[in-house]
Amino acid sequence: MGRKKLERFVQNEANPNVVQPGKEIFETIQGNWKQRFFKNEHPLVVELACGRGEFTVGLGRRYPDKNFIGVDIKGSRIWKGSAQATEEGLKNVAFLRTQIERLEESFAPGEVDELWITFPDPRPKDRDEKKRLTSPRFLQLYKQIMHPRGHIHFKTDNTGLFDYTEELFSRRPDIHVERITRDFYASKWKDEHYGIRTRYEKLFMDKGETIKYLEFFFVND
């Protein structure tokens, strides 16, 4: 392991806006994000596979009346967003280091008000379907932690993953698709995201890829 990566891990340990294994709060944060961590009742917004945290930090700047949590398993990645949020004094931004498969251990049922799935690994091989972040396995997990009718946003450059997701949702009576487009930046909703783009989003667009976007929520049983 490189020296720079080790230094980042040490900083994550010291930075209070990073919740990760080894810290006492990691074991007790479930159901307590608003009261214990952010100390307010503002809506809780979670970004999955946040990487360097550009989108989480960007949303935190734009919406001081909401709380934002970027989730990723790579400590060296979330270090960047954590350091940026600290430098800018963003008290409404946090990072959770955990596997997405274990979200229910860090969020209580109904605790999350809004969720973002931004440019996940498309997992194109059939044998990897269960690893896709829009597969039935993960949808059940989101349904558990989402507030009733809490909205979920999905952005990808990958046509195959988007086709898979759209077709899957069409067979799910418990899912209502609110918005859908295969070219987000040519859509009527582009201005609502205030130009906040991740590093990967910029790379995809530079290659001429259109950004696909879908917003949905779970319908009450």
Disulfide bonds with the S-S distance in Angstrom:
none
